[in-house]
Amino acid sequence: MNTMRLQKKFNDYQKRGYEALISGKFMNKNNAKIFGEDKESIIITLISDRRNLQNTQIAMIYNEVAKKMGWKEITEGTVANWREKYTLESYAGRYGENKFRAEKSMQVKRERPKFPMLYWTADSWDVELLYQKTTENKKGHKVTTYHNRLTVCVILDTNINYPVGYAIGEYENPDLIRRALKDAVNHTRALFGARYLVNEFQSDRYEIKNLKSAYKSITDNFVPAKAHNSKSKVIEPYFRYLNDTYCHFAPNWSGYGVTSRKELQPNGNVPTTLKKMFPTMEECGEQIAKIMEVERQKKFEQYTQGFEKLPKEKKHLMSEETFLLYFGTNNTKRNGDVSTNKLEGSGMNVTIQGKKYHYDCFDLEFRRHSYEDWVIKYDEEDLTKVLAVNKEETLRFMLEAKHIQPMALAERKEGDSEELQRVFDFNKSIESHVTNMICSAQQRTKDLLLNNAPLLDSTLSKLMITDSRGQHKNQRNRHRITDAEIEEATYQPVDFSNNVEEEEESLAELY
């Protein structure tokens, strides 16, 4: 402190005493005008208003109240002090509860899973790569635009940020997300030899009612992200990484998001000659797919090695039935309705992509529902098996492609005999089932009629139920014949034996 300042302080001390030596802040000068619960409540209400009022506006409103209440008026500096003092309490009102939770609430620190297939997350990204698109306007003139961007939905394994699944489209929609999920489970088969479920899956809440069943089909633990909480997922920083690592070097790069600083963005005045070199939508899609495949190649070895170390109890296979039910394709009619098929004697005959395929099922129960209209769900990459689902989705049966037997014995190959025997054995089981059921029903009917002859005489006459000799009157007139004759009247169901013998002889000839 220089001499003049010291002299001034001394003179002030002589006039005011010890008060001159204490800072005004400690004397609470800034807050002296606002004391008492009423005054404090008004100032806190104003600084936490959702309109985020300026200090001068708050001071003006407060002073209007102060004049009528006989209080001291305040300045915008006073408001600034109170705003700083109650930053925590006023933050939610000024910026919203979501930003309050993101900025002021305590955050949970999490670490990545130590192994693959433990935790997947999903989101869609409007890729910062432009493509040109030509359309016709209302006047029929062709107009080319150069600001178009494609969307990629990524299923990310957070172990090492491995893009286990992805799908590319014009915009985010439930179909795009389902395609990405399908790609993810198919990719696990390509990597590990079979389709696996992930232990935990997280997504945002977009179309969650529509997509919830698909999400649950790939995991036993589906945990949707909390609404409006971007910090609950790690995929957004991954998109920024893709943008910096790959997209930024492309001539059709569009820049960062609209909230980024201007100095980070590319020059917006793109010459027309350069615009015309922008890729088409198909080429841009290939550009994005290449980025994702390069990502997979870079991390392939580390990812597969990590899976080998994953504990066995954490490895859960996805059944073929579950995959086809949720991700299988089904045929549709021209009007958009789902196509159905009926079971015929030759099996289930389905046309897929213009080609006829034949399927059947070695499950007796499937034959018992031959009256149903079946929706056939299939995987274009593997048509050896399909799923038959009734319209109500209460019945499901896995069907396999029928084995095609050669007509000529000279053209028989390994496995033909075994497949033929398999069909014969199944048919025997069907016939045995029919024989046993009809025999049981006839025997029960016989017992019912014999034990209640007087009551059922008229019914017996109407139904014309016969015995094994084709006689009806003997049964109707039971009281006129002996017990021994009744015992002779045994029932014989349909006899398949002749047909079976013929088939066995034919099979023997083939062997």
Secondary structure, 3 states (H helix, E strand, C coil): CCHHHHHHHHHHHHHHHHHHHCCCCCCCCCCCCCCCHHHHHHHHHHHCCCCCCCHHHHHHHHHHHHHHHCCCCCCHHHHHHHHHHCHHHHHHHHHCHHHHHHHCCCCCCCCCCCCCCCCEEEEEEEEEEEEEEEEECCCCCEEEEEEEEEEEEEEEECCCCEEEEEEEECCCCHHHHHHHHHHHHHHHHHHHCCCEEECCEECCCCCHHHHHHHHHHCECCECCCCCCCHHHCCHHHHHHHHHHHCHHHCCCECCCCCCCCHHHCCCCCCCHHHHCCCCCHHHHHHHHHHHHHHHHHHHHHHHHHHHHHCCHHHCEECCHHHHHHHHCEECECCCCCECCECCECCEEEEEECCEEEEEECCCHHHHHCCCCCEEEEEECCEEEEEEEEECCCCCEEEEEECCCCCCCHHHCCCCHHHHHHHHHHHHHHHHHHHHHHHHHHHHHHHHHHHHCHHHHHHHHHHHCCCCCCCCCHHHHCHHHCCHHHHHHCCCCCCCCHHHHHHHHHHHHHHC
